[in-house]
């Protein structure tokens, strides 16, 4: 895809991967970026940073779970700015817990934001792209859309669904000259994952690495963009030796949090956990460099 002179709409643009993609597209010379997220103040900060690079911006503070608001916003955007050439569905939420301790409000939020919000926005934009016979849609899934992760059952389910949704749209919208791409980063160092318990041996990527991989993938016309050597290794292992991947996941999965933990015991555990964490990180760094 030729980025120069185009207009892109990015959801989840106030932070993390969405913000990094917006900045990378600005560096690549895109004409205008429409930034969508719930936090207006953070959107303003990102917009100011992008406009300093010479790229036009428009911000839309929007909750993707609100169907009527999305319909109104898309109609206004198309009327005010004309055609949107690139849609990047990056907004998402994640909660980590054992399945037996999962809470329905969190499950519903993950399904509403990660799937239904993306589905609704994509349908509105894709119809307009089809009428003008031009467009690119990027759905941000995850390595967890290929390899399900324990303690992340609902999140994994939504990311698997995004892969299926993307594959179906790729074939269906091709006749309208619309490309549909799946972006699959592995664990990325963003605000969303900093509250999660990390899997052993997983080295987080930076949002900037993910953004650069997306731009390269679009230039190479890649239908699916796996980001990072860990993603490629995990998918390859799943295909060739699924039993081995199951064993690795069992060992690497962080322990489920316990509900009843005496305060005194927690105090004695904190120094030990800190020391063990340092050992794990040193081992991770040594293995990755080796």
Long-range contacts (C-beta under 8 A, 24 or more apart in sequence): 1-86, 1-136, 1-179, 1-218, 1-219, 3-28, 3-29, 3-30, 3-86, 3-215, 3-218, 4-28, 4-29, 4-30, 4-31, 5-29, 5-30, 5-31, 6-30, 6-31, 6-85, 6-86, 7-31, 7-32, 7-33, 7-34, 7-81, 7-82, 7-83, 7-84, 7-85, 7-86, 8-32, 8-33, 8-34, 8-84, 8-85, 8-86, 8-87, 8-88, 9-33, 9-34, 9-36, 9-77, 9-84, 9-86, 9-87, 9-88, 9-125, 10-34, 10-35, 10-36, 10-88, 10-90, 11-36, 11-37, 11-64, 11-88, 11-89, 11-90, 11-91, 11-117, 11-118, 11-121, 12-36, 12-37, 12-90, 12-91, 12-92, 12-140, 13-37, 13-43, 13-46, 13-90, 14-38, 14-39, 14-42, 14-43, 14-46, 15-39, 15-42, 15-190, 15-191, 16-90, 16-188, 16-190, 16-191, 16-192, 16-207, 17-90, 17-140, 17-185, 17-188, 17-190, 17-207, 17-210, 17-211, 18-88, 18-90, 18-91, 18-140, 19-46, 19-207, 20-206, 20-207, 20-208, 20-210, 20-211, 21-88, 21-90, 21-210, 21-211, 21-214, 22-46, 22-50, 23-49, 23-50, 23-53, 23-211, 24-208, 24-211, 24-212, 24-214, 24-215, 25-55, 25-86, 25-211, 25-215, 26-50, 26-53, 26-54, 26-55, 27-53, 28-215, 30-55, 30-86, 31-55, 31-56, 32-56, 32-57, 32-58, 32-81, 33-57, 33-58, 34-58, 34-59, 34-60, 34-77, 34-81, 34-84, 35-59, 35-60, 36-60, 36-62, 36-64, 36-73, 36-91, 37-61, 37-62, 37-91, 38-62, 38-63, 64-91, 64-112, 64-113, 64-117, 64-118, 64-120, 64-121, 65-109, 65-112, 65-113, 65-116, 65-117, 67-120, 70-117, 70-120, 70-121, 70-124, 71-124, 74-121, 74-124, 74-125, 74-128, 78-128, 83-128, 83-129, 83-132, 83-134, 84-125, 84-128, 84-129, 84-135, 85-134, 85-135, 85-136, 86-135, 86-136, 86-137, 86-138, 87-121, 87-122, 87-125, 87-126, 87-129, 87-135, 87-136, 87-137, 87-138, 88-138, 88-140, 88-214, 89-118, 89-121, 89-122, 89-137, 89-138, 89-139, 89-140, 90-140, 91-117, 91-118, 92-140, 92-158, 92-192, 93-192, 94-152, 94-155, 94-192, 94-193, 94-196, 95-154, 95-155, 96-151, 96-152, 96-155, 96-195, 96-196, 96-197, 97-151, 97-256, 97-257, 98-151, 98-256, 98-257, 99-153, 101-256, 101-257, 101-259, 102-153, 102-154, 106-154, 107-154, 110-154, 110-155, 110-158, 111-154, 111-158, 114-155, 114-158, 114-159, 114-162, 115-158, 115-161, 115-162, 115-165, 118-162, 118-165, 119-165, 122-169, 126-169, 126-173, 126-178, 129-173, 129-176, 129-178, 130-173, 130-176, 130-178, 133-176, 133-177, 134-177, 134-178, 135-176, 135-177, 135-178, 135-179, 136-178, 136-179, 136-180, 136-181, 136-218, 137-169, 137-173, 137-178, 137-179, 137-180, 137-181, 138-181, 138-182, 138-183, 138-214, 138-218, 139-165, 139-166, 139-180, 139-181, 139-182, 139-183, 140-183, 140-185, 141-166, 141-182, 141-183, 141-184, 142-184, 142-185, 142-186, 143-184, 143-185, 143-186, 143-187, 143-226, 143-230, 143-231, 143-234, 143-235, 145-182, 145-184, 146-184, 146-231, 146-234, 146-235, 146-238, 147-234, 147-235, 147-238, 147-245, 147-249, 149-199, 149-249, 149-253, 150-249, 150-250, 150-253, 151-197, 151-253, 151-254, 151-256, 163-224, 166-224, 170-223, 179-221, 180-223, 181-217, 181-218, 181-222, 181-223, 181-224, 181-225, 182-223, 182-224, 182-225, 183-210, 183-213, 183-214, 183-217, 183-225, 183-227, 184-224, 184-225, 184-226, 184-227, 184-231, 185-210, 185-213, 185-227, 185-228, 185-231, 186-227, 186-228, 186-230, 186-231, 186-234, 187-230, 197-254, 197-255, 197-257, 198-254, 199-249, 199-252, 199-253, 199-254, 200-251, 200-252, 200-254, 200-280, 200-284, 201-252, 201-283, 201-284, 201-287, 202-230, 202-252, 202-284, 203-230, 203-284, 203-288
